[in-house]
Amino acid sequence: MIYKNLRGVMQKQSPPSLLTNQAQMNKSISSYVGAVATLNRWSGYLARAMILAAIVICFGNAVSRKAFDLSSNAYLEIQWYLFGGAFLFAAADTLRANAHVRIDVLAGKLSLKHRLTIDLIGFTVFLLPFCILMTYFSWPMFTDSFYRHELSADAGGLLRWPVKLCIPVGFFLLGLQATAEILKTVVQLKQLEPCNSGARHD
């Protein structure tokens, strides 16, 4: 399992009681990171399914409109519902897979410790607070739309609350992945400490 290495952090040169506490903490971190990764991996699968569904609906709508002169605003709206949901659900899985955009020109010139420190600051100061704010402020927007049974203003349009639900859920999943990335980064930084301290003693 890719998270097993998290359990061995700071096991050398530690008192037995401290070693036990560290092992328990590392096991808890590993379990949490693994659970979040599994959840967001499935959110990535959902995003792929949404993209596929949008393509099929787009194709079917084009064929029905050209061949049978049949169309509806619902077919158009469901496409951007699916695309918006796919974008939001894919964000957390992209972060999990470390496939998000980085400024490689700068990162490639930095040491591993500096890159991890920059990641930690970015996750803690920017990404996680942003996800919390977006989840907090978008949830009332969803509940208001749900209880009012808000409909599209266009003829034949769809209910609005399903697409509005994607916003808080998507940012909540991204926030969960941000916490997992913070924990992994802290563990990786701690793994570098024995090496650095050993180098100083030499």
N, C-alpha and C positions, 0 to 999 in steps of 0.2 A: 504494500500500500504506500502511496506516494507521501503520506504524512507520517510514516513511522519514524523518520529521522527526527521529528519534533520531540520525541520522547527521550532522546539521549542528551538533552541540553544540560550542560554544567554538571555532569555526573562525576567528573574527575575532581579529586582533591576537595571533597565535600564531606562534612560530618554525616554519620548514618541518619540521624533524625532529619537533617536538612535535605539529604539525598532522597529520603522517603517522601518528604513534602514536595520536592521538586519533581519527582517521578509522578506523583499524583497530579500535580498541576499540569505537567506536560501531557499526561494521558488525557486530562480533561480538555486541554487546548486542541490536541489531536482529534479527539472525538467531535468537538464543536466544528473545527475546520472541515473535517470530513463530511459531517452532516450538512453543513451549508453548501459545500461543493456538490454534493449529491442533489440537493434541492435545486441549485442553480443550473446544474447540468440538465435537469428535466425542464427547467424554464427555457433553456436553449433549444431543447427538442420541440417544445411548444412553439417557439418562435419560428423554427423551420417549418413546422406544420402550418402555421399561419401564412407564411410566404407561399407555400405550395397551394393552399386553399385560395389565396388571393389570385394567383396565376390561373387556376382552374376557373374561378368565377369570372375573371376578366376575359378569358377565352370564350367561355360559354355565353357571356353577355354580348360579345362582339358577333358571335355566330348567330344568336337569336335575333339580334338587331338587324343584321344584314340579310339573313335568310328568311326570317319570318316577320320582320318589322315589329318585334316585341322587345320591350325594354322597360326598366323601372329605375327610379332613383335609388331604390333599396340596393340594387346590384352595384351601383357606383359607391354608395356610402359604406357598404360592407367591405369593399376593397380597402378604403383608407382606414376603416376600423381595424382590419387585420394587419395592415402595414404599420399603423401606429402601435398596436399591441406587440407586433414582432420586434419593433425597434426598442420598446421599453423592456420586454422580457429578455431580449438578447444582450442587453447591456451588462447584466450581472454575470451571465455566462462568459461574455467576452473578457471581463475583468478576471474571472476565475481562471481562464485559459491564458491569461497574460498576453492577450492579443490586441489590447488597446493601443492607441497611437502614443509613441514616445518620441522625444527629440533625441534621436540616436547620435546626432552630431556632438551633442554635449555629453550625453550619458556615456558614450564610448570612451571619453577621455578621463572619466572619474573612476576612482577605486570602488570596489564592491561596497565597502562600508559607507562611502559617500552616497552611492546610488540608493542603498537601503535607507539611509537617513533622509534623503529627499523624498523617497516613496512614503516613508512614515509621516513626514510633515504633510505631504499632499493628501494622504488618506485621512489623517486626523484633523487637519485644519480646514481643508477645503471639501473633500468628497463627502465624508460622513455628515458634517453639519448641513451640507446642501441637501443630502438625501433625507435627513430628518425634517428639514423645513418643507421640502416638497411633499413628503408624505403627510405632514401635519396640515398643510394648507390645502392640499388636493382632496383629502378625505371628506371634509364638509361639502365640497363641490359635488362629489359623488353621491353622498347621502341625500342632499337636497334634490338632485336629479332623480334619484331612485324613488323617494317618497312622493314627488310630484308627477311621476311617470312621464318625465320630459320626453317629448318627441321631436324629431327633426322638423324644421320649418318648411321643408320641401315636401311636395305631394308624394305620398308613397314612401316617405322616409322611415327611418328606424328609431327605436328607443335610443336615447343618448347615454343612459347610465352604464351600459356595458363598456363602452369605450372610455368613459370617465373613470371607471373602476380600474382600468389598466394603469392609470397614472400613479395612484398611491401604491398599488401592488408592485409595479415595476420598480419604483424608487425604494420601496421597503426591501425588496430582494437585493437591489444594488447596495443598500445600506448594510444588509447582513453580510454581503460579500466584502464590503469595506472593512467591517470589524474582523472578519477572518483574515484579510490581508494585513491588517494592523498586527494581529497576534503573530502571524507567520513572520512578519518583518522583525518584530521584537525578538522572536526566538532566533532568527538568523543573525541579528546583531549580537545577541548573547553568545552564539556559537563562535563568533569571531574574537570574543574577548580572551579566551584562554590562549588562542594563537598569538594575539598581540602581546599579552602579558608574558608569554613564554619567550617571545622574541626580545622583549626588553631585558629579561633576566639573563639571556645569553650575552 
